[in-house]
Amino acid sequence: MTATMIFDILTGVFTVIGVFFTVVAAIGLLRLPDIYSRTHAASKSATLGVMFVLFAAVLHVWVDQRVFDARLLLGLFFVLLTAPVGGHLIARAAHTKGVPLWKDSLQDALKEDKDKGLE
């Protein structure tokens, strides 16, 4: 096996892993019962999915064209920083507006902050 073939296999594996996490995020958005669970699925799984696909693209461009594309790494870093923060802010805004939790939720971690007036 040549080095290029190994990198092609790695690129394919990273792409498949990324697609898997993205599909899990999409299923979570459709199947989970409330906005808090949905934002969790979107921020965690979708972030991992996009990161794996972008890393596969970095690897592919580096091996295929012998170019290190910093824009892809910047995109990966940007998604890593912004997607979880965005999901947290959406859930926090929903809680502030009084969107109810799912009826079978066991704990409301933000209720203490609301009771203390910190929200």
RACORZI-V885259 format. One line per field, one symbol per residue. ss: DSSP state (2 for helix, 1 for strand, 0 for the rest). phi: phi as a letter, one per 40 degrees, with the letter a starting at -180 (. if undefined). burial: + if it has 24 or more other ideal C-beta (glycine too) atoms within 12 Angstrom, else -. A space follows every 10 residues. Layout:
ss = ???
phi = ???
burial = ???
This chain:
ss = 0022222222 2222222222 2222222222 2000222222 2222222222 2222222222 2222200002 2222222222 2222222222 2222222000 0000000000 222222000
phi = .ccccccccc cccccccccd cccccccccc cccbcccccc cccccccccc cccccccccc ccccbfbccc cccccccccd cccccccccc cccccccgcc ccccccabcc ccccccgcc
burial = ---------- +--++-++-- ++-++--++- ----++++++ ++++++++++ ++++++++++ ---------- -+---+--+- --++--+--- +---+----- ---------+ ---------
